């Protein structure tokens, strides 16, 4: 009984700390918080952005009175663990790279979406801002037709060069060049590191460069870039040649922006109601994530230290989510 009283007292103290001001009975608040004596296990997947998202959410959950465990998980295997309850939530599911299990387990009712993360994502062709003086019609994609010579290399002449993803990442740039019928060739980079190195070198030397890339990424907190305005993706773009600017080909459009969701074990909402409501409200800003990526991946700052500092410095961002949940 004494430990139960302590638990209720701690829950009430958390509510006061967040300025909720309501008079709390122990049973009502315990029901709202749920099983605070059992840890919430959050998936810690491999990429830095997701680890930042998870650490920030977990830090706030701990401030709400929950115990949090971070469990290392692979991007695809995590969904099996969510389905059997050995993991309780994953906070950065890129739906364009979630594999087959995620939609199948959702359809079967074995995992549930908590809601969108609000992470502003982008994928497509981008260029360092000095390119606007080299190819003045940018960001309009049609300007590339007149700038092929400026972007040509010994390997591609007379066509221009678009630096593409490593060869084993797929053929998006090749498909888009063909679909848009522009005089370019896509040459693959050797790795993500090679993409980043060439972008930074182009910025330093003001060398012409258009490249395939994605956001958020730490390098975008370090260099100024803009994105080529491509025809907006619609499913018909990849299926119907009559759709889009080129009536003779498919893939004459940009890439559909990846959607990023939060997902959970089906028993989460009932077991930890306030935590569920907080995670529904929780959002991650891409620019903030990129700044943290830069600090962690490039400047050597510890993940936990960087995210804890962010939580301390950004109470105005996350406290409303907590207040709405408790």
Secondary structure, 3 states (H helix, E strand, C coil): CHHHHHHHHHHHHHHHHCCCCCCCCHHHHHHHHCCCCCCEEEEECCCHHHHHHHHHHHHHHHHHCCCEEEEECCCCHHHHHHHHCCCCEEEEEEHHHCHHHHHHHHHCCCEEEEEECCCCCEEEEEEECCHHHHCCCCCEHHHHHHCCCCCECCCCCCCEEEEECCHHHCCHHHHHHHHHCCCEEEEECCCHHHHHHHHHHHHHHCCCCCEEEEECCHHHHCCCEEECECCCCCHHHHCCCCCCCCCCCCCCCCCCCCCEEEEEECCHHHHCHHHHHHHHHCCCCHHHHHHHHHHHHHCCCCHHHHHHHHHHHCHHHHHHHHHHHC
